[in-house]
Amino acid sequence: METSLPKIFRLTARLAALALSVLAAAGPTSVSAQTPHWPNAPIRVIVPTAPGGASDALMRILAQKMSESLKTPIVVENKPGAGNVIGSDAVAKAAPDGYTLLLTYTDHVFNPFLRKNMPYDTAKAFAPVGLIGSVPMLLAVNAELPVKNVKDLITLAKAQPGKLNFGSAGSGSSLHLAGELFKSMAGIGVVHVPYKGTAPAFVDLMAGQVQFMFPTTASAAPHLRAGRIKALAITSGKRSQQMPEMPTVAEAGLPGYEASIWYGLLAPAGTPRDVVGRLNAELHKAMQHPDVSAKLTEQGFIVAPGSPEDFGKLIDQEMKRWGQLIRDQNIQI
């Protein structure tokens, strides 16, 4: 008996070590050991744009349902400025505890290529929570411009190099980069005219000061209905359910063209994986609620839920794609 006790102790120690190694391999996804009481305080979501815009409206719709499900307040806080960098930086430097999040969109992947001395590393400072969806844009032209389709516009631009202007909501915006991608792929010489927002760009598009632009479907809708502008095509990879008669830019004369504004949630890098997983699940649940789904559809959103890993891959792909365009075209702010 005396000689068997050390063997038992050694066996027990080996089993304990094995159990610990299994738990370690499981990582922080093995739920409550990591963050057993999360959430037990209000969650803050930073929107890096001014109140009243598309990003702000989207997050407030989602925050209400997520708050109800999580049984904790979700406070939406606007921190605009420096092309979304100010708000994004606040989240990048926040504690990685699941209580500070960032509502971001496509411009997030432009900034490291457009701006010098970024205060955070876009690729490393954040943990993807989940993609919300995307909003396609339209290739819209002045109502009096003598073109009927995308091919006509390209032909006109090639016949008058440097004479056509395209407007945007500002240098480095999604609307700007959509135009630069079109310009690059079509091989045309057109002039970018940046505005302080979409509204003044629309005024000049209708007046003929700029000949075309790439507004979102929702912002363009009232002007289309009034006949003040014409839409030639939609920028998404597939036709929109809201506008099934509208061809894509790729179908209408520029194969391979695709540009949409996507939206998603990020957390600071290092946020526990179980918290990220819970946030992802709650985001999906909110997006599937009939009231939320209807509101998003009204605003032209194509809902596209996915895993944190899926969103991370999208961000990587988008950084490569748009970074290459910005470098090739020497686009600067």
N, C-alpha and C positions, 0 to 999 in steps of 0.2 A: 504493500500500500504506500509505504514511504517513497519507494522508487518510482511509482506511477504518477505521483502528484506533479513533479516537474514537467512530465510529458503533457499532462492535462493543461497546465498553465501555458506551456509553449503552444499547444494546439489552439487554446483560447485566444492567445495573443495573435496567432496567425489569422484566425477567423476575424478578429476585431480589425486587424490591418486590412484584410480583404474587404470587409464591409466599408471601412473608411474610404478605400480606393474607389469602390463602386459609387459611393455618394459623391466623391470628388469629381468623378467622371461625369456624373449626372449634371453637375454644374448648377448655376443659380436658377435654372428652369424648374428645379424641384421645389416648388411653391413656397409654403409658408415659413420654412426655416430661414428664408432670405429676408422677407419683409412681411412679417405676420400680421401687422396692423394697418397696412396701407390700403386705402387712404384714410388718414385720421385728421386731415387738415385740408383747407381749401387748396385747389389746384389753380395755378395761374397759367394762362395761355397768352403768350406774347404774339400780337399781330404786328408785323413790321411796317404797316402802312397806316394811313390816316383813317379815322372813323368814317363809315359810310360807303367804303369801297367794296368791291367784290369779295376780297379776302375777309374783311371785317364781317360782312353779312353772312358769309359761309360759316365762319367759326361760331358766331352767335347762335345760328340755327343748330349746329351740332352740339355746342356746349350745353344748351338747355336739356337735351335728351340724355347726354352723357352724365350730366349732374344728377338727374333723376335716378339713373341706373346705379351710379356709384354711391349715391346718397351722401354726397359732399358737394359744396359749392365749387363751381368752375368760373373763375373770374377772367374775362377777356380784357386784356390791356393793350392799348395801341402805343407802339413806340416807332413812329415813322422817322425817316431821315437817312441820308447817305445811301440811297438805293437799297434800302432794307438792311443795311449793315448794322445800324445802331440797335435795332430790335434783335437781330440775330446774334449779335455779340453779347447782349444781356443774357441770352439763353446759353450760349457757348460757355459762359463763365459762371453759370448758376450751379448750385449743388446738384449732383446727379442722383436725386432722390425721388423722382417722379412727380414733384410738385411744381415744376416749371417746364413748360413745353413751348414749342414754336410752331405756328401755322406758317408754312412756307409755300413757295410756288416757283415756277420755272426760273425766274430771275436769280434765284439762289445759286444756280450753277453757272451763271454768267459772270458773277462778281469777281471770282478769283482771277479771271482773265482780262477783265476790264479795269480793275482797280489795283493800284499799287499799295503796298503796306497794309494789307488786310489784317485786322486785329485777331483773327482766328483762322485755323486751317479748315477750310470747307469740307475736305474729305475726312478729317479725323475728329472734329470737334463735336460731332452730333451722332446720336443713335437713332436710326430710322424707326419710327413707330408704325406708320402705314400710309399708303397712298389713299387719297380720297377720291380723286377722279380728275377729269380734264375738261376744259372748255375749248372747243375749236374756234378758230377765227375765220373770217371771210376775206376773200380778196374783193374789196369794194372799190368802185371807181366813181368819179364824177358822172352824174346822170347824162351830161351832154357829151362825154368823151365818145368818139366814134369807134367804139369797139363793142363786140358782142360776146366775146369769149376770151379765154386766157391766151390762146394763140394769137388773136388779134392784138392784144395788149403787148405781147412780146415783139410782134412784127412792127408795131408802131414805135416801140422804144428803140428797136434796132435801126429804124429809119431816121430817128431823131435823137441820136446819142447826146446825153447830157441835158436834154430839153424837158424830160418828164420828171416830176417830183413825187416822192411818196412821203406821207406824213406818219408820225408815230406819237405815242404818249410821252416820249422822252428818250434821250440817248441811253442805250443799254437796256431798254424795256423789251418785253416779249414782242410787242408790236414792231419795234425797231428791228430786232433780230430776225423776225419772220420775213420782213422786207429784204434784209441783207441776204438771207438764204435764197429768196426768190431771185434777187439780182444776180447772185453768184451762179446759181444753177441754170438760169436762163441766158447768162452771158450778155447782160444788157448794162448800159451805162445810164443810171438814173441817180437823182440827187435826194438824199435823205434830209427831211425837214423835221426836226424835233419840236414838240410842243410841251407845255406844262400840263399834261393830262390829255385824255381822249376828247373831251368836249371841244376845246379850241381847235383840235385837229379836224373834227367833223365840220366845224364852221367853215374852215378853209377848203375842205374837200367839196362841200356843197357849193362854195363860191368859185371853185376851179383854180384856186391858188396852188393846191396840190392835186394831182390827177388820180392817185390811188392810195390806199392804206389797208391795214389788216386789223380791223376791229373785231371784238368778240361778237358772236351771234346775238347775244342779249343786248349789247349796246347799240348794235346796228339796226335792230328790228324796227324801232319807230321811224327811222329815216327811210328804211326800205319801204315800209307801208305807205309813207307819204310821197314816195317816188322821188325823193331828193338825192338818192344815190342808187347805184346798181351793184348787185352782187354777181360776180362771175363764177366763183367757185368757193368751196369750203376747204380749209387747210388740213383737216384731219386725214388719217390714213383710210378711213371708211366714211361712207355717207352718213349723215346725221339722221336719226329717227325723227327729229323735229323738222328737218328740211330734206326729206328724201329725194326731192326732185333736183336738188343742188348737187352738181358733180364735184368731186374732189379736184384740187389743183392738179394732182397726178393724172387723173383721168382726162382732164380738160386740156392737157398740152405740156405738162412738165413732169414726166415720170420720175417717181422716187421722192417727190416733194412731200414733206409732212411737217407740220408745226402746230402744236397745241399748247395751251397753258395748263399745266398740271398743278395740283394742290396736294399737300400732305402734311403730316405731323412729324415733328422731330423732338427728341429729348436731348439733354446734354450727354456726351459720351460718358460711359461708365454707369448709366442708369441700369439697375438690376434687370436681368432678362425677364424675370417673372412679372415685374411691374410693366415693362414694355409689352409683354404678351397680354396682360390684362387690359392695358390701354388700347391695344390693337383690337381685342375682342369687343370692347365697349364702343369703339369707333365704328366697327362693322354693324353692331346692333343699332346704333343711332342712325346710320345711313340707311338701314333697311326699314326703319319705321315709316309707315305710309305718309305721315305728315311731312317728314323730312324729305323723303324721296320725291314727293310732289313738288316741294319748294325748290329742290335742286334741279329738277327737270325744267321747271319754269324759268330758271336762270341759265339754262343751256348746258348744265353739267352732264357729262357722261360718267356715271359712277363706276369706279373700277377698284373695288376693295381687293386687298392682297396682304400677304405676310410682311413683317418688317424686313425680312431678307429680300423679298421681291422689290420693295421700295428702295432698299439699298442698292440693288443691281441697277434699277432705273436711274438713280442719281449718278452712279458711276458711268453708265452709258451716255447720259445726257452731258456730263462734264466733258467727256471725250469728244462727242459730236460737236457741241457748240464751242468748245475751246478751240477745236481745229478751225472752225469757220472764223472765229474772232482773230486768230493768228493769221490765217490765210488772207483775210480781207483787211488786216491791220485796223480793226475797228477800235476806236478810242472814245472815251467820254470827254 
